[in-house]
Amino acid sequence: MIMEVITMNKEKYINNIPKELKERKQWLWFKIYHNEDKNGNIKMVKIPISPITCESNEWNKKENRTDFETALD
């Protein structure tokens, strides 16, 4: 398994998100892995992570999501 950390221009990212979405308490983090299948093909796997618990367990529970500003920290 190959792990890749992707960084992006934070300011550009923030400015491209509509205000209506930023106001919702719906934000998660994602960890991206690149796995190689049995044929040698590389596939991207995107795993949701809760900014509250820092884990992927129960990421879909509403209480494990956070506001936009907290998710950015």
CYANA upper distance limits for C-alpha pairs under 8 A (distance plus 0.5 A):
  1 MET  CA     33 TYR  CA      7.81
  1 MET  CA     34 HIS  CA      6.99
  1 MET  CA     35 ASN  CA      5.57
  1 MET  CA     36 GLU  CA      7.34
  2 ILE  CA     33 TYR  CA      6.73
  2 ILE  CA     34 HIS  CA      5.81
  2 ILE  CA     35 ASN  CA      6.70
  3 MET  CA     32 ILE  CA      7.50
  3 MET  CA     33 TYR  CA      5.35
  3 MET  CA     34 HIS  CA      6.62
  4 GLU  CA     32 ILE  CA      7.14
  4 GLU  CA     33 TYR  CA      6.70
  4 GLU  CA     34 HIS  CA      7.69
  5 VAL  CA     32 ILE  CA      7.79
  8 MET  CA     13 TYR  CA      7.87
  9 ASN  CA     13 TYR  CA      6.71
 10 LYS  CA     14 ILE  CA      6.63
 11 GLU  CA     15 ASN  CA      6.67
 12 LYS  CA     16 ASN  CA      6.78
 13 TYR  CA     17 ILE  CA      7.33
 17 ILE  CA     21 LEU  CA      7.36
 17 ILE  CA     22 LYS  CA      7.40
 18 PRO  CA     22 LYS  CA      7.01
 19 LYS  CA     23 GLU  CA      6.79
 20 GLU  CA     24 ARG  CA      7.52
 22 LYS  CA     67 ASP  CA      7.88
 22 LYS  CA     68 PHE  CA      5.94
 23 GLU  CA     67 ASP  CA      7.66
 23 GLU  CA     68 PHE  CA      7.61
 24 ARG  CA     67 ASP  CA      6.90
 24 ARG  CA     68 PHE  CA      7.96
 25 LYS  CA     65 ARG  CA      6.89
 25 LYS  CA     66 THR  CA      5.46
 25 LYS  CA     67 ASP  CA      4.78
 25 LYS  CA     68 PHE  CA      7.42
 26 GLN  CA     62 LYS  CA      8.10
 26 GLN  CA     65 ARG  CA      5.79
 26 GLN  CA     66 THR  CA      6.24
 26 GLN  CA     67 ASP  CA      6.88
 26 GLN  CA     68 PHE  CA      8.21
 27 TRP  CA     51 PRO  CA      8.41
 27 TRP  CA     65 ARG  CA      5.91
 27 TRP  CA     66 THR  CA      5.68
 27 TRP  CA     67 ASP  CA      6.41
 27 TRP  CA     68 PHE  CA      6.42
 27 TRP  CA     71 ALA  CA      6.69
 28 LEU  CA     48 PRO  CA      7.02
 28 LEU  CA     49 ILE  CA      6.43
 28 LEU  CA     50 SER  CA      5.82
 28 LEU  CA     51 PRO  CA      6.45
 28 LEU  CA     59 TRP  CA      8.30
 28 LEU  CA     65 ARG  CA      6.40
 28 LEU  CA     66 THR  CA      7.47
 28 LEU  CA     71 ALA  CA      7.05
 29 TRP  CA     48 PRO  CA      6.33
 29 TRP  CA     49 ILE  CA      5.39
 29 TRP  CA     50 SER  CA      6.66
 29 TRP  CA     51 PRO  CA      6.75
 29 TRP  CA     71 ALA  CA      7.52
 30 PHE  CA     46 LYS  CA      6.69
 30 PHE  CA     47 ILE  CA      5.88
 30 PHE  CA     48 PRO  CA      4.99
 30 PHE  CA     49 ILE  CA      5.91
 31 LYS  CA     46 LYS  CA      6.27
 31 LYS  CA     47 ILE  CA      5.68
 31 LYS  CA     48 PRO  CA      7.01
 31 LYS  CA     49 ILE  CA      7.43
 32 ILE  CA     44 MET  CA      7.28
 32 ILE  CA     45 VAL  CA      6.17
 32 ILE  CA     46 LYS  CA      5.08
 32 ILE  CA     47 ILE  CA      6.85
 33 TYR  CA     44 MET  CA      6.26
 33 TYR  CA     45 VAL  CA      5.60
 33 TYR  CA     46 LYS  CA      6.99
 34 HIS  CA     42 ILE  CA      6.65
 34 HIS  CA     43 LYS  CA      5.95
 34 HIS  CA     44 MET  CA      5.01
 34 HIS  CA     45 VAL  CA      6.56
 35 ASN  CA     42 ILE  CA      6.02
 35 ASN  CA     43 LYS  CA      5.77
 35 ASN  CA     44 MET  CA      6.88
 35 ASN  CA     45 VAL  CA      7.66
 36 GLU  CA     40 GLY  CA      5.97
 36 GLU  CA     41 ASN  CA      5.89
 36 GLU  CA     42 ILE  CA      4.96
 36 GLU  CA     43 LYS  CA      6.70
 37 ASP  CA     41 ASN  CA      5.94
 37 ASP  CA     42 ILE  CA      6.99
 37 ASP  CA     43 LYS  CA      7.79
 47 ILE  CA     56 SER  CA      7.55
 48 PRO  CA     56 SER  CA      6.33
 48 PRO  CA     59 TRP  CA      7.07
 49 ILE  CA     54 CYS  CA      6.50
 49 ILE  CA     55 GLU  CA      5.74
 49 ILE  CA     56 SER  CA      4.94
 49 ILE  CA     57 ASN  CA      8.26
 49 ILE  CA     59 TRP  CA      6.54
 50 SER  CA     54 CYS  CA      5.65
 50 SER  CA     55 GLU  CA      6.14
 50 SER  CA     56 SER  CA      6.68
 50 SER  CA     59 TRP  CA      5.68
 50 SER  CA     64 ASN  CA      6.11
 50 SER  CA     65 ARG  CA      6.56
 51 PRO  CA     55 GLU  CA      8.29
 51 PRO  CA     64 ASN  CA      7.70
 51 PRO  CA     65 ARG  CA      7.26
 51 PRO  CA     66 THR  CA      7.30
 51 PRO  CA     70 THR  CA      8.19
 51 PRO  CA     71 ALA  CA      6.42
 52 ILE  CA     64 ASN  CA      6.05
 52 ILE  CA     65 ARG  CA      7.22
 52 ILE  CA     66 THR  CA      7.48
 53 THR  CA     64 ASN  CA      7.32
 55 GLU  CA     59 TRP  CA      7.86
 58 GLU  CA     64 ASN  CA      7.81
 59 TRP  CA     64 ASN  CA      6.34
 59 TRP  CA     65 ARG  CA      7.70
 60 ASN  CA     64 ASN  CA      7.62
 60 ASN  CA     65 ARG  CA      8.25
 61 LYS  CA     65 ARG  CA      7.71
 66 THR  CA     70 THR  CA      6.94
 66 THR  CA     71 ALA  CA      6.84
 67 ASP  CA     71 ALA  CA      6.82
 68 PHE  CA     72 LEU  CA      6.90
 69 GLU  CA     73 ASP  CA      7.27
